[in-house]
Amino acid sequence: MKPEFELRLATKAAHLYWVEQMRQVDIAARLNVSQAGVSRLLRRAQKEGIVSITIKPPEGTYHLLEEQLAKGLGLQEVVVAASPNDSNGAMLSSIGEAAAQYLESTLNEEDLVGISSWSSALVALAEHLSSAGQVKVARVVQLMGGISHGRAEHLAENLILQLAMRMAAHPAFLHVPGIASTSAAGRVFCAEPYVRDTMALFDQLSVALVGIGTLEPSPYLARSGNAFSDEERRELADCGAIGDVCLRFFDEQGHRVEHALDERVVAIPAEQLQRIPRIVGLAGGIQKIGAIRAAALGGWIHVLVTDSYTAEALARTLESTD
């Protein structure tokens, strides 16, 4: 076949395929060539510049940024939410809404879903999840103790209840503090039958939804009383800790920080947490950049849902290490 005739056929095949939306098998019949020949003509059309394919993302979507972060941080997926501004409230609301949409398309009725108790991002998720039965799972399981004091007394329990209702699921609670006064008290809490029943579900979890913390507790966590003291946090910092998931601390490379304080935490153990097939981290804010990056690098999360401001800052940290 002469080159000019092949280019003519390639142009016609390209028009029929991309403009007329014809199937390749029908184009083959129309042009009296094989289906393999049609595929070759379409590739030739692209190679010669007869066809130019461009992707124009809708406003408020960040597919290239998501791919850059997923590749750079070794994550299965990154979901970036458009935030109207960089205020904490706007970013959290955007993260909650994006996480709700992500979960509505990825959770199924067989999933057992673990929930970290003290996370403003998870509260935002609960507020945005539809109550119309779009998400249904088998169980919602509390991953860390939720008893607190003062005005925050029922925050964790209410979060688990709200998520369970929105997901049409049976809740499993941890009606104990997130941090015991001593390691011995922590062991006593974990030995209680109602606590053992919930912890027995940890190995059955298929998904975990977690916040990502820094050494400085969020107002939500601090209000609950489930935060370490200033002196204890300094001790953790001296060991290299920069962030946590479920109060299990890690350093800037994501390596677990071994410390006696860990024995006082009443929550899913780090090894058990990291065996969950899909851990979805919800986090945003410039103050959390280091902790988010470390959580991803250390395998504490597999999927990240964050806001556009945080995502762009994370991308800059990756570029600076190239």
C-alpha positions in Angstrom: 0.0 0.0 0.0 1.4 3.4 -1.0 2.1 5.8 1.9 -0.3 8.4 0.6 -3.1 5.9 0.3 -2.4 4.5 3.8 -2.6 8.1 5.2 -5.9 8.5 3.4 -7.2 5.3 5.0 -5.8 6.3 8.4 -7.6 9.7 8.2 -10.9 8.0 7.2 -10.5 5.4 10.0 -9.8 8.1 12.5 -12.8 10.1 11.5 -15.1 7.1 11.7 -13.7 6.0 15.1 -13.4 9.3 17.0 -16.0 11.5 15.3 -18.6 9.0 14.1 -18.0 6.8 17.2 -18.0 3.6 15.2 -16.7 0.4 16.5 -13.5 -1.0 15.1 -15.2 -4.1 13.8 -17.7 -1.9 11.8 -14.9 0.3 10.5 -13.1 -2.8 9.2 -16.2 -3.8 7.3 -16.7 -0.3 6.0 -13.2 0.0 4.7 -12.7 -3.6 3.7 -9.7 -4.1 5.9 -9.1 -6.4 8.9 -9.8 -5.3 12.4 -6.1 -5.5 13.1 -5.6 -3.3 10.1 -8.0 -0.7 11.6 -6.0 -0.7 14.9 -2.8 -0.1 12.9 -4.4 2.7 10.9 -5.6 4.4 14.2 -2.1 4.2 15.6 -0.7 5.6 12.4 -3.2 8.5 12.6 -1.9 9.4 16.0 1.7 9.0 15.1 1.4 11.3 12.0 -0.5 14.0 13.9 -3.7 13.4 12.0 -5.4 12.9 15.4 -4.4 14.8 18.5 -6.0 13.6 21.8 -6.1 16.1 24.6 -7.6 15.7 28.1 -9.3 18.8 29.6 -10.0 18.1 33.2 -13.1 19.7 34.7 -12.5 22.6 37.0 -11.8 21.4 40.5 -10.2 18.1 39.5 -6.5 17.3 39.9 -5.7 14.1 38.1 -2.1 14.9 37.3 -1.4 16.0 40.9 -3.1 12.9 42.2 -0.9 10.7 40.0 2.3 12.6 41.0 1.6 12.1 44.7 0.5 8.5 44.4 3.7 7.7 42.5 6.0 9.8 44.7 4.5 8.5 48.0 4.0 4.9 47.0 0.2 5.1 47.5 -2.5 3.1 45.8 -4.5 6.2 45.2 -4.7 9.9 46.1 -7.9 11.9 46.1 -7.4 15.7 46.0 -10.4 17.9 46.9 -10.8 21.4 45.7 -10.9 23.8 48.7 -12.2 27.3 48.3 -9.4 28.6 50.6 -6.7 27.4 53.0 -8.7 27.9 56.2 -8.9 24.8 58.4 -12.7 24.7 58.2 -12.7 24.9 54.4 -10.1 22.3 53.9 -11.7 19.8 56.4 -15.1 20.3 54.7 -13.6 19.6 51.3 -11.8 16.5 52.5 -15.0 15.2 54.1 -17.0 15.7 51.0 -14.4 14.1 48.7 -13.9 11.1 51.1 -17.7 10.6 51.1 -17.8 10.4 47.3 -14.8 8.1 47.3 -16.3 5.7 49.8 -19.7 5.7 48.1 -18.0 4.3 45.0 -15.6 1.9 46.6 -17.2 0.3 49.7 -19.4 -2.8 49.6 -21.8 -4.6 51.9 -19.2 -7.2 52.9 -16.7 -4.7 54.2 -15.8 -4.4 57.9 -14.6 -0.8 58.4 -12.4 0.4 61.2 -12.7 4.0 62.4 -10.1 6.0 64.4 -12.0 7.9 67.0 -10.4 11.3 67.3 -10.3 12.9 63.8 -11.8 16.2 62.7 -11.6 14.9 59.1 -13.7 11.9 60.0 -16.3 14.1 61.6 -16.4 16.1 58.3 -16.8 12.7 56.5 -19.7 11.8 58.7 -21.4 15.1 57.9 -21.1 14.6 54.2 -22.0 10.9 53.9 -25.4 10.5 52.4 -28.2 9.0 54.6 -30.0 7.7 51.6 -28.4 4.2 51.8 -25.7 4.8 49.1 -23.1 3.2 51.3 -23.7 -0.1 53.0 -21.1 -2.1 55.0 -21.3 -5.0 57.4 -19.7 -3.5 60.5 -18.2 -0.2 61.7 -15.5 -0.9 64.3 -13.9 1.6 66.7 -10.1 1.4 66.5 -9.1 3.3 69.6 -10.6 4.0 73.0 -13.2 6.8 73.0 -14.1 7.6 76.5 -13.3 11.2 77.3 -14.3 13.9 79.7 -16.1 17.2 80.0 -17.9 18.6 76.9 -16.2 16.0 74.7 -17.6 13.1 76.6 -19.6 11.5 73.8 -17.8 12.8 70.7 -16.1 9.5 69.7 -19.2 7.5 70.4 -21.4 9.9 68.4 -19.0 9.7 65.5 -19.1 5.9 65.4 -22.9 5.9 65.7 -23.3 8.5 63.0 -21.0 6.6 60.6 -22.7 3.3 61.4 -26.1 4.8 60.7 -25.0 6.4 57.4 -23.4 3.1 56.3 -26.4 1.0 57.6 -23.9 -1.0 59.7 -23.7 -2.6 63.1 -21.3 -0.6 65.3 -18.7 -2.1 67.6 -17.4 0.2 70.3 -14.4 0.6 72.5 -15.9 2.1 75.7 -12.5 2.7 77.3 -10.1 5.7 77.3 -7.7 6.1 74.4 -4.8 6.5 76.8 -4.7 4.7 80.1 -3.0 6.2 83.2 -0.5 3.4 83.3 0.5 0.5 81.2 -1.0 -1.9 83.8 -4.3 0.0 83.5 -4.1 -0.4 79.7 -3.7 -4.1 80.0 -6.7 -4.3 82.4 -8.9 -2.3 79.9 -7.9 -4.6 77.1 -8.7 -7.7 79.2 -12.4 -6.6 79.6 -14.7 -9.0 77.7 -16.6 -6.2 75.9 -13.2 -4.7 74.8 -11.9 -8.1 73.7 -15.0 -8.7 71.6 -14.4 -5.5 69.6 -10.6 -6.1 69.3 -11.4 -9.6 68.0 -12.8 -7.9 64.9 -9.5 -6.1 64.1 -8.1 -9.0 62.1 -11.3 -9.1 60.0 -11.2 -5.5 58.9 -11.1 -4.9 55.1 -10.9 -1.1 55.3 -9.7 1.4 57.9 -10.6 5.1 57.9 -8.0 7.1 59.9 -6.9 10.6 60.6 -3.2 11.5 60.6 -2.0 13.3 63.7 1.1 15.4 64.6 2.8 15.6 67.9 0.7 18.6 68.7 -2.8 17.3 69.4 -5.7 18.7 67.4 -8.2 20.8 69.4 -10.6 17.9 69.0 -8.2 15.4 70.5 -7.0 17.7 73.2 -10.6 18.4 74.3 -11.2 14.7 74.8 -8.3 14.3 77.3 -6.9 11.5 75.1 -3.6 13.3 74.5 -0.2 12.9 76.0 1.2 15.7 78.2 3.7 18.3 76.9 6.6 16.5 78.7 5.5 13.1 77.2 5.3 14.7 73.7 8.8 16.1 74.2 10.0 12.5 75.0 8.4 11.3 71.8 10.0 14.1 69.8 13.4 13.2 71.2 12.8 9.7 69.8 12.2 11.2 66.4 8.4 11.0 66.4 6.6 13.5 64.1 3.1 12.0 63.6 0.7 9.2 64.4 -2.2 7.1 63.3 -4.4 5.8 66.1 -1.8 7.2 68.6 0.8 4.8 67.1 3.8 7.2 66.5 6.3 7.2 63.6 9.3 9.2 62.5 9.8 11.2 59.4 10.5 8.1 57.3 7.4 6.4 58.6 9.3 4.0 60.9 7.5 3.1 64.1 8.8 4.8 67.2 9.3 2.5 70.1 8.4 4.1 73.4 7.0 3.0 76.8 4.1 5.4 76.2 2.9 3.0 73.5 1.9 0.5 76.2 -0.7 3.0 77.6 -2.5 3.4 74.3 -5.7 1.4 74.1 -6.1 1.0 70.3 -5.4 -1.3 67.5 -1.7 -2.4 67.6 0.5 -1.0 64.8 1.2 -4.4 63.3 -2.5 -5.3 63.2 -3.3 -1.9 61.7 -0.8 -2.2 58.9 -2.2 -5.7 57.9 -5.6 -4.1 57.0 -5.9 -4.4 53.2 -6.9 -0.8 52.6 -6.2 2.1 55.0 -7.7 5.4 53.9 -6.1 8.5 55.5 -8.0 11.7 55.7 -5.8 14.7 56.5 -5.1 18.3 55.5 -3.3 21.4 56.6 0.2 22.7 56.1 1.1 21.7 59.7 0.5 18.1 58.8 2.7 17.9 55.6 5.5 16.0 57.4 3.2 13.6 59.1 1.2 12.8 56.0 4.3 12.2 54.0 5.8 9.9 56.7 2.5 8.0 57.1 2.5 7.3 53.3 6.2 6.3 53.2 5.8 4.0 56.2 2.8 2.1 54.9 0.4 3.5 57.6 -2.0 4.5 54.8 -2.7 3.2 51.3 -5.0 5.9 50.1 -4.9 9.6 50.9 -7.8 12.0 50.8 -6.6 15.6 51.1 -7.3 19.1 50.0 -5.7 21.0 47.0 -3.5 23.3 49.2 -2.1 20.4 51.2 -1.6 18.3 48.0 0.4 21.1 46.3 2.6 21.5 49.3 3.2 17.8 49.4 4.1 17.8 45.8 6.7 20.6 46.5 8.3 18.4 49.1 8.7 15.6 46.6 10.2 17.9 44.0 12.7 19.2 46.6 14.0 15.7 47.2 14.4 14.7 43.5 
